[in-house]
């Protein structure tokens, strides 16, 4: 029986949409051209053709840079998703590949990223060695998935954006902690009002510089109070370091201080006055054809969070 000839796919010329998307991602016609092996003139002309056809301005141009207009951002979101879906389908059809591939771009809160996610990433990379590259951005700012080109983020608290899918990882509790030496010298607070007699380390919001109120709860009643003290930081790790060195009490999420509490370098106080926990979720844009790299990393985070929770409960039972 004669073999069936297999038609080889010949790479097509770069489409106008691909050139536009790369210009949007790099914010430069020159950088887009270098990445795609084209010329700045070709990229610029492709974008101009698109703008003429659509009848809208896609970029604001200056002598130094370009940036998407509001219409351009909306168009880029749709085009990026469409190109991603086409790429996934083509790979599946031509290679039968269902494993993740390409570059996975993550946006993570600084402390949670360092404490919970970054230690896990080498295991994920090893699992799909040679197929997935991972790029991590650590920032406490809430990033725009579309404008910044991220695939997945971790968010604390409720996710209300209907354009996003949120997969619950676990709940996180706010804990008031201090160094054992500080507690020995200044005493143990029995109620939140007792904190007025102590030094406290405040956390400030990076975008406003205002201290974050401390929330307490008791018998169904929840209230806020301003922590007393002369020290404040806009980064939880800095506040943690100050508390470890006797600066006073600090209020941080449990994943930030769990290792220090376990090792006896910090003690938690006012446990009975903890506020309701905050949810921690893996978040990514809604897409009917979810890419394998986002799907597998989301599954990986959920499984890892479940393993950590099981281990924690086992430790408490000992």
Residue pairs with C-beta under 8 A, 6 or more apart in sequence:
9 94
14 36
14 38
16 46
16 47
16 49
16 50
17 50
17 79
17 82
17 83
18 36
18 83
19 32
19 36
19 38
19 42
19 43
19 46
19 47
20 46
20 47
20 50
20 58
20 75
20 76
20 79
21 76
21 79
21 80
21 83
22 32
22 35
22 36
22 43
23 29
23 32
23 43
23 47
23 59
23 66
24 59
24 68
24 72
24 76
24 80
25 32
25 149
26 32
26 35
27 65
27 66
27 67
28 65
28 66
29 40
29 43
29 44
29 47
29 66
30 40
32 38
32 40
32 43
33 39
33 40
33 42
33 43
36 43
47 58
47 59
50 58
51 57
51 58
54 71
54 75
56 69
56 71
56 72
56 75
57 69
57 71
57 72
58 68
58 69
58 71
58 72
58 75
59 66
59 67
59 68
59 69
59 72
60 66
60 67
60 68
60 69
68 76
68 147
73 146
73 147
76 146
77 146
80 146
80 149
81 285
81 287
84 287
84 289
84 291
85 287
85 289
88 289
88 291
88 292
89 289
91 97
91 101
92 98
98 292
99 128
99 131
99 292
99 296
100 128
100 131
100 132
100 291
100 292
100 293
100 295
100 296
100 297
101 131
101 132
101 292
101 293
102 132
102 133
102 291
102 293
103 132
103 133
103 134
103 135
104 132
104 133
104 134
104 135
104 151
104 152
104 293
104 294
104 297
105 135
105 137
105 149
105 150
105 151
105 152
106 113
106 117
106 134
106 135
106 136
106 137
106 150
106 151
106 152
106 153
106 297
107 137
107 139
107 143
107 145
107 148
107 150
107 152
107 153
107 154
108 117
108 118
108 136
108 137
108 138
108 139
108 153
108 154
109 138
109 139
109 140
109 154
109 156
110 138
110 139
110 140
110 235
110 236
110 237
111 235
111 236
111 237
111 252
111 253
111 255
111 256
112 154
112 156
112 253
112 255
112 280
113 136
113 138
113 154
114 138
114 237
115 255
115 256
115 259
116 255
116 308
117 136
117 154
117 301
118 136
120 300
120 301
120 304
121 134
121 136
124 132
124 134
124 296
124 297
124 300
125 132
125 133
125 134
127 300
128 296
132 293
137 143
137 148
137 150
140 206
140 235
141 206
141 207
142 155
143 150
143 153
145 151
145 153
145 164
145 284
145 285
146 285
151 284
151 291
151 293
151 294
151 297
152 282
152 283
152 284
152 294
152 297
152 298
153 282
153 283
153 284
154 169
154 280
154 281
154 282
154 283
154 301
155 166
155 280
155 281
155 283
156 172
156 253
156 278
156 279
156 280
157 278
157 279
158 279
159 166
159 281
159 283
163 285
163 286
164 283
164 284
164 285
164 286
165 283
165 284
165 285
165 286
166 281
166 282
166 283
167 281
167 282
167 283
167 298
167 301
167 302
168 279
168 280
168 281
169 280
169 281
169 282
169 301
169 302
169 305
170 280
170 305
170 308
170 309
171 277
171 278
171 279
171 280
172 253
172 254
172 255
172 277
172 278
172 279
172 280
173 253
173 254
173 274
173 277
173 278
174 215
174 251
174 252
174 253
174 254
174 274
174 275
174 277
174 278
175 251
175 252
175 253
175 254
175 257
175 261
175 268
175 271
175 274
176 195
176 214
176 249
176 250
176 251
176 268
176 269
176 270
177 243
177 249
177 250
177 251
177 252
177 257
177 260
177 261
177 266
177 267
177 268
177 269
178 243
178 248
178 249
178 250
178 266
178 267
178 269
179 243
179 244
179 245
179 246
179 265
179 266
179 267
180 264
180 265
180 266
180 267
181 246
182 243
182 246
182 247
182 248
182 249
183 267
183 269
186 197
186 198
186 199
187 197
188 269
189 195
189 197
189 198
189 249
189 269
189 270
191 270
191 273
192 214
192 216
192 225
192 270
192 273
195 214
195 225
195 227
195 228
195 249
196 228
198 228
198 229
198 248
198 249
199 228
199 229
199 230
199 231
199 247
199 248
199 249
200 214
200 227
200 228
200 229
200 231
200 248
200 249
200 250
200 251
201 227
201 229
201 231
201 232
201 233
201 239
201 242
201 243
201 247
201 248
201 249
201 250
202 211
202 212
202 227
202 229
202 231
202 232
202 233
202 239
203 211
203 212
203 232
203 233
203 234
203 236
203 239
203 250
203 251
203 252
204 210
204 211
204 212
204 232
204 233
204 234
205 212
205 234
206 234
209 234
211 226
211 227
211 232
213 224
213 225
213 226
214 224
214 225
214 226
214 227
214 251
215 222
215 223
215 224
215 275
216 222
216 223
216 224
216 225
216 270
216 273
216 274
216 275
217 223
217 273
217 274
217 275
217 276
218 272
218 273
222 275
222 276
227 249
227 251
229 247
229 248
231 242
231 247
231 248
233 239
233 242
236 252
236 253
236 256
237 256
239 250
239 252
240 250
240 252
240 256
240 257
240 260
242 250
243 249
243 250
243 266
244 260
244 265
244 266
249 269
253 278
257 266
257 268
260 266
261 267
261 268
280 305
282 297
282 298
282 301
282 302
284 290
284 294
284 298
287 294
